[in-house]
Amino acid sequence: MNYTTTNELNHFDFKEACINEIRLSLDSLIFYLDNVKILPENSKNRDIRLMRTNNLTLKIANVTIESLVEEGYKVFNPNGDLLKKVPDRIVEKEQYSQEFQNLQGCFINSIEQKENSYIVNIDTEDHTYRFIFSGDANTIEWDRFFNL
């Protein structure tokens, strides 16, 4: 990769980034993403304007997954009557691999970092996931800058 940053997550905008793959190894979590915006304050952004990139790799080192939750939802008819209520579903550790495959092609709504904790909100076609984990550091790598 041509460009690498460490602990500069807040210098990227992940809203509407497309998930190509999520991979969990023994000690790290890796997101492979497209359509990530690179903010002007990013240390590698020489143009000092909003740019974007594809084929970005976000790696969180020494990760501990706290929860992966498929958020519940309600379905109403046109009159406002409740037709169906689906509660939150906590994804079990054994199901992470399958859920990560299901999330390919979905979009990130946001990634928030507070110290060593991360919250990733993911939008599917009809509902959302909330992914909470902690890690020591984040490393982001990509090859090219594109104009918006």
C-alpha positions as CSV (number, residue, x, y, z in Angstrom):
1,M,0.0,0.0,0.0
2,N,1.2,3.5,-0.8
3,Y,-0.3,5.4,2.1
4,T,-0.4,4.3,5.8
5,T,-1.7,6.1,8.9
6,T,-1.7,5.0,12.5
7,N,-4.4,6.2,15.0
8,E,-5.9,8.8,12.5
9,L,-9.3,7.2,12.4
10,N,-10.9,10.6,13.0
11,H,-9.3,12.0,9.8
12,F,-11.6,9.8,7.7
13,D,-15.3,9.8,7.0
14,F,-16.7,6.3,6.8
15,K,-20.3,7.2,6.2
16,E,-21.6,5.2,3.2
17,A,-18.3,3.2,3.0
18,C,-19.0,-0.1,1.4
19,I,-17.9,-3.3,3.2
20,N,-16.0,-5.7,0.9
21,E,-14.9,-8.0,3.7
22,I,-14.5,-8.2,7.5
23,R,-11.9,-10.6,8.7
24,L,-11.1,-11.6,12.3
25,S,-7.7,-13.1,13.0
26,L,-6.2,-14.2,16.3
27,D,-5.4,-10.7,17.5
28,S,-6.8,-8.2,14.9
29,L,-9.9,-7.2,13.1
30,I,-9.6,-6.1,9.5
31,F,-12.2,-4.1,7.4
32,Y,-11.7,-4.0,3.7
33,L,-13.7,-0.9,2.5
34,D,-14.6,1.1,-0.6
35,N,-15.8,4.7,-0.9
36,V,-14.1,6.1,2.2
37,K,-13.6,9.8,2.3
38,I,-10.2,11.2,3.4
39,L,-10.6,14.5,5.3
40,P,-8.3,17.5,4.6
41,E,-6.6,17.2,8.0
42,N,-5.4,13.7,7.2
43,S,-1.5,13.6,7.4
44,K,-1.2,12.0,4.0
45,N,-3.7,14.3,2.2
46,R,-1.4,16.6,0.3
47,D,-4.3,18.3,-1.6
48,I,-5.8,19.5,1.7
49,R,-9.3,19.0,0.5
50,L,-11.9,16.3,0.8
51,M,-10.8,13.2,-1.2
52,R,-11.9,9.6,-1.4
53,T,-10.4,6.2,-1.9
54,N,-11.3,2.5,-2.6
55,N,-9.5,-0.6,-1.5
56,L,-8.9,0.8,2.0
57,T,-7.8,-1.5,4.8
58,L,-8.6,-0.7,8.4
59,K,-6.9,-2.9,10.9
60,I,-7.5,-2.8,14.6
61,A,-4.7,-4.5,16.6
62,N,-5.2,-6.6,19.8
63,V,-8.9,-6.5,19.3
64,T,-11.5,-7.7,21.8
65,I,-15.1,-8.0,20.5
66,E,-17.6,-6.9,23.1
67,S,-20.8,-7.3,21.0
68,L,-22.2,-7.7,17.6
69,V,-26.0,-6.9,17.7
70,E,-28.5,-7.1,14.9
71,E,-30.8,-4.3,16.0
72,G,-34.5,-4.9,16.3
73,Y,-37.2,-3.0,14.4
74,K,-40.9,-2.5,14.2
75,V,-43.2,-2.9,11.1
76,F,-46.3,-0.8,10.9
77,N,-49.2,-0.8,8.4
78,P,-50.2,2.4,6.5
79,N,-52.7,3.2,9.4
80,G,-49.9,3.2,11.9
81,D,-50.9,-0.1,13.5
82,L,-48.0,-2.3,14.7
83,L,-47.8,-5.5,12.6
84,K,-44.5,-6.9,13.8
85,K,-41.9,-6.3,16.4
86,V,-38.5,-7.9,16.1
87,P,-36.2,-7.6,19.1
88,D,-32.4,-7.1,19.1
89,R,-30.4,-10.2,18.3
90,I,-27.0,-10.6,19.9
91,V,-24.8,-12.5,17.5
92,E,-22.9,-15.4,19.2
93,K,-19.1,-15.7,18.8
94,E,-19.5,-18.9,16.8
95,Q,-21.6,-17.0,14.3
96,Y,-19.2,-14.0,13.7
97,S,-17.8,-15.5,10.5
98,Q,-21.2,-16.1,8.9
99,E,-22.4,-12.6,9.9
100,F,-19.3,-11.0,8.5
101,Q,-20.0,-12.7,5.2
102,N,-23.6,-11.5,5.3
103,L,-22.4,-7.9,5.8
104,Q,-20.4,-7.9,2.6
105,G,-21.8,-5.2,0.3
106,C,-23.5,-3.4,3.2
107,F,-22.7,0.2,4.1
108,I,-21.2,1.8,7.2
109,N,-23.2,4.5,8.8
110,S,-20.5,5.6,11.2
111,I,-17.4,4.5,13.1
112,E,-16.8,6.2,16.4
113,Q,-13.7,5.8,18.5
114,K,-13.4,6.8,22.2
115,E,-10.0,6.0,23.5
116,N,-9.6,2.2,22.8
117,S,-13.3,1.5,22.2
118,Y,-14.9,1.5,18.8
119,I,-18.6,1.5,17.7
120,V,-19.4,0.6,14.1
121,N,-23.0,1.1,12.9
122,I,-23.7,-0.9,9.7
123,D,-26.8,-0.5,7.5
124,T,-28.2,-3.4,5.5
125,E,-31.1,-3.1,3.1
126,D,-33.7,-3.3,5.8
127,H,-32.1,-3.1,9.3
128,T,-28.9,-2.2,11.1
129,Y,-26.1,-3.8,13.1
130,R,-24.1,-2.3,16.0
131,F,-20.6,-3.7,16.4
132,I,-18.7,-2.8,19.6
133,F,-15.1,-3.8,20.2
134,S,-11.8,-2.5,21.7
135,G,-8.3,-2.5,20.4
136,D,-4.9,-1.0,21.0
137,A,-4.3,0.8,17.7
138,N,-5.8,1.3,14.3
139,T,-3.8,1.3,11.1
140,I,-5.3,2.4,7.8
141,E,-3.8,1.7,4.4
142,W,-4.8,2.6,0.8
143,D,-3.2,3.1,-2.6
144,R,-4.8,6.1,-4.3
145,F,-6.6,9.4,-3.8
146,F,-9.6,10.1,-5.9
147,N,-11.5,13.4,-6.5
148,L,-15.0,13.6,-5.2
